[in-house]
Amino acid sequence: MPESTLLAAALGALGGALAVGLVLFLRRLVVASKELGTDAEQATYQTLHLASRAAKHLRGGIDGPDAQRAGKHLRALLGADSLAIADRSGTIAIDGDDAVRQLAERLVGEVLAGGRAQVQRRIPVGAWETDAVAAPIVGGTGPVGAIVAFASPVRAGLVRATGEVADWVAAQVELGELDASRAALAEAEVRALRAQISPHFIYNSLNAIASFINTDPQKARELVLEFADFTRYSFRRHGDFTTVAEELRSIDSYLKLERARFGDRLKVTLQIAPEVLSTVVPFLSIQPLVENAVRHGLESKEGGGRITIEAADSGAFAEITVEDDGVGIDPETLARALAGGTASGEHVGLRNVDARLRQVYGEEHGLVVETNLGAGTLVRMRVPKAGPRRDGRITP
């Protein structure tokens, strides 16, 4: 076979292989494109992604360093050349060209004063010009800030989008304020529990310790140490959460002090599954249940009684129960107490624990109480072993 024929055949084979390779490559691109979705689906995903990234920074408000981080994502969301976010005081965070800062300050002032969006065109900025659209961020009491988007030119779509983003930012700021209010409420509830512990329990404990000083000094010293451990834990200033093990350790100190007062009238049974000891629970969520059992269940019962504390492993949950065979609670009185309808402050420990569990884990995770007059009381709490997230909500 002539060399020219062989060369032509080789070139033909190479060309065919390249053609097949190109077809396969293009087919792979088409398949990959379909897997990523249509152009509209991809645009929707990108919009949601940027909004999600910005939201976590806006929850802290628009008057701190997080506003700068949020501005980066909002600028990409709007497709603006530069973007400014300002709070009510006029503090401005710029993402993009800082040369627009002075212009942004003027526009923010005008928008905050008038409370309405505005568009300005062909504004000189040094040696160049830009258009700008400014929109107020309106809260419940009026404008709390403003957004200014810079582009050349500003089209109708950007004007509408900037207004929508300003409204969305206002919603995120309000959600952040709500989260802060809920955190403050939770802290207030913990303070209420500490206040409940303080007068009643401390008075009785000190009386019990004093009764042993002359008759059994060693016992008195041991009780002083238990009292110190209990109060140190109860009045600590850091952390909204603790572990089941730490709560039980505090409860042990509490019960030793109460036994010094009740003597043989107070009996305790513990049934604890080791695998739930590390479960994270809200601070002071188990101890108030035990104190409620002592104060409202056994204290007024002639001859005392028994408290049974159980912590069981229930799959993805830890189930904790505190039961007493005391005098019980009238169900209607209990319902009013849990709803906050009693003015006497009776069962405030149960009410606060119930409210905090519902806040952290959801409405379905409130306390379950089984009781009746003369029938004792059983209180059950069920918490996810996965624990809450850093923001205080349940981990999915």
RAFENNOR-V266899 format. One line per field, one symbol per residue. ss: DSSP state (2 for helix, 1 for strand, 0 for the rest). phi: phi as a letter, one per 40 degrees, with the letter a starting at -180 (. if undefined). burial: 1 if it has 9 or more other C-alpha atoms within 8 Angstrom, else 0. A space follows every 50 residues. Layout:
ss=???
phi=???
burial=???
This chain:
ss=00222222222222222222222222222222222200222222222222 22222222000000022222222222220001111110000111100222 22222222222222000111111110011111111111100111111111 10000222222222222222222222222222222222222222222222 22222222222200002222222222222222220000001112222222 22222222222222211111110222000111000022222222222200 00001111111111001111111100000022222222000000000222 2222222222202220011110000011111111000100000100
phi=.cccccccccccccccccccccccccccccccccccgcdccccccccccc ccccdcccccgbbbccccccdcccccccgccaabbbcccgcbbbbhcccc dcccccccdcccccgbcabbbfccbgcbbababbbccbccbhcbiabbbb abcccdcccccccccccccdccccccccdccccccccccccccccccdcc ccccccccccccdccadcccccccccccccccccbcbbgcbabdcccccc cccdccccccccgccbbbbbbbcdcbccccbddfbbdccccccccbbbcc ccggibbbbbbbcbgcbbbbbbbbbccgbcdccccccccgcbccgcgccc cccdccccccbhdcbccbbbaacgbgabbbbbbcccgccccgbccc
burial=00000100000000000000000000000000100010000100001001 10111011111110011111111111110111111111010111100001 10011011101100101010101010001111111111100011111111 10010001101110111011111111100000000110110011011100 01111001100110001011001101101100000000000111001101 10110111111100110000111001101111111011110111111101 10011111111110001111111111111100010111000000001111 1111111111110011100011101111111111111100001100
